[in-house]
Amino acid sequence: MNSHKDNISDVMIHINEPLDAAARASLETAMRQIEGVVSPGFNPGKEHLLIVAFNPDVTHASTLLQRVRASGYSAQLVSM
């Protein structure tokens, strides 16, 4: 039996605009609504970098970037 749970990738998304705590929380919530997203989050001191753990069998990094941009931010994928 194949399990999609074992296939997890990380993507880093650089957001150009400054984000306060409420904006970061709102964006994390929006990312969690995407099927296949496991864990979106910002690291303290790097509030412009969103790290998203996701299942690439279910969604794609480009979809994640699209959601950030649809939320009104200028952003790009960053190599990890």
C-alpha positions in Angstrom: 0.0 0.0 0.0 1.5 3.3 -1.0 1.3 6.2 1.4 1.5 9.9 0.3 2.4 10.9 3.8 6.0 9.9 3.4 6.7 12.2 0.5 7.3 15.6 1.9 9.2 18.5 0.4 10.0 22.0 1.6 9.8 25.2 -0.3 10.9 28.7 0.8 9.0 31.7 -0.4 10.5 35.2 -0.1 7.8 37.8 0.5 8.9 41.4 -0.5 6.5 43.3 1.7 6.9 43.6 5.5 4.5 41.3 7.4 3.2 42.0 10.9 2.2 39.1 13.2 -1.5 39.3 12.0 -0.5 39.2 8.3 1.8 36.2 8.9 -0.9 34.3 10.8 -3.4 35.1 8.0 -1.1 33.9 5.3 -0.2 30.7 7.3 -4.0 30.0 7.5 -4.5 30.5 3.8 -1.6 28.1 3.0 -3.1 25.4 5.3 -6.2 25.5 3.2 -4.3 24.1 0.2 -4.6 20.3 0.0 -1.2 18.7 0.5 0.2 21.5 2.7 1.6 20.0 5.9 3.2 22.9 7.7 3.5 26.5 6.7 5.5 28.9 9.0 7.8 31.8 9.5 11.0 31.6 11.5 11.6 34.4 14.1 13.9 37.0 12.7 13.1 36.0 9.1 9.6 37.3 8.9 9.9 37.7 5.1 10.6 34.0 4.5 7.7 31.5 4.5 8.7 27.9 4.7 6.1 25.4 3.6 6.3 21.6 4.0 4.0 20.0 1.5 3.4 16.8 -0.4 4.5 17.2 -4.0 2.2 14.3 -5.0 -0.7 16.5 -4.1 0.3 20.1 -4.8 3.2 22.0 -6.3 5.5 24.8 -5.3 4.1 27.0 -8.0 0.6 26.6 -6.5 1.9 27.7 -3.1 3.6 30.7 -4.7 0.4 31.5 -6.5 -1.6 31.5 -3.2 0.9 34.0 -1.7 0.6 36.3 -4.7 -3.2 35.9 -4.7 -3.1 37.2 -1.1 -1.7 40.4 -2.4 2.1 40.0 -1.9 5.0 40.2 -4.3 6.9 36.9 -3.8 9.3 34.5 -5.4 10.5 30.9 -4.7 13.9 30.6 -3.1 16.2 27.6 -3.6 16.9 25.7 -0.5 
